[in-house]
Amino acid sequence: MLQSRYKYVFLWPALFALLAVIIFPLVYTVLLSFSGWSVNRIGLNWVGWANYARAVVDPRFWQSMGTLYTMVALCVLFEYVLGFALALLLWKQSRAGRFFRVLFIVPMCVTPVIMAVVWRTIFHETLGPMNDVLGWFGIPPVNWLSTTAPAFATVIIIDVWQWTSFIFILMLAGLMSLPHEPFEAAQIDGAGPIRTFIHVTFPLMAPITLGALVIRLIESSKLMDTIYTLTSGGPGSSTETTSYMLYIRGLREFQIGYTASMSMLYLVIMLLGLTVFAKAMTRLMRIAPSTG
């Protein structure tokens, strides 16, 4: 009994520090969101819900949200499909699998800003090698970073290149932890690779799929450093995500109170979206095994 009390003595200081780091910025951001404070004023002048009312009718805020979630949906979809496919290919490989497992982890270890600088050089419209490669096949040069659709696609390509390895690691770890009995039973029943995947592998991997997708959705929704380095939200505002727009409003235009209100709206919308997605995926996981 005495030992259990002592362990809490060492636990509480760390817990209080953690709560302070998490709760204080959140509470202070909420207070800022109800103020009109900026760097040009002294003190927090109370404005009530005015910042939120302004944010709700701000077309730039909603446009950035639409751009962000379109990017997030496409990035996570491609990353999941490619990552799962690569994990399936290397699942039962022994010698070659070890080499490619290490190789596929490399993009995830690169700093996003450095990675964006390298890709900006690759997609440079006059000096970059990408247009040279297209020229070998008779395809005219593409204005990758100064045209709306190519710039949007470039951001997605870079994010998929870097973070597919994350999905690959999680899915491969999940595949290697699956029990052997269901696959042996499917083999005895004469099920081929496709039927085994649909009725055995995929349902068993559903919990890991949910975790991987939720983690990537959360991380992708914070996409900013690549945008900042690669396109600066352009051309126009076609690649301006919510995080980058908040950076512009807060740290360039110094509208601190208004930026805080948009940040809180963004947080609430993201939490609601993730909750709906997680519940929908949970229902699909419950249905999937019964269809097999």
Order of alpha helices (4+ residues) and beta strands (2+ residues): alpha-alpha-alpha-alpha-alpha-alpha-alpha-alpha-alpha-alpha-alpha-alpha-alpha
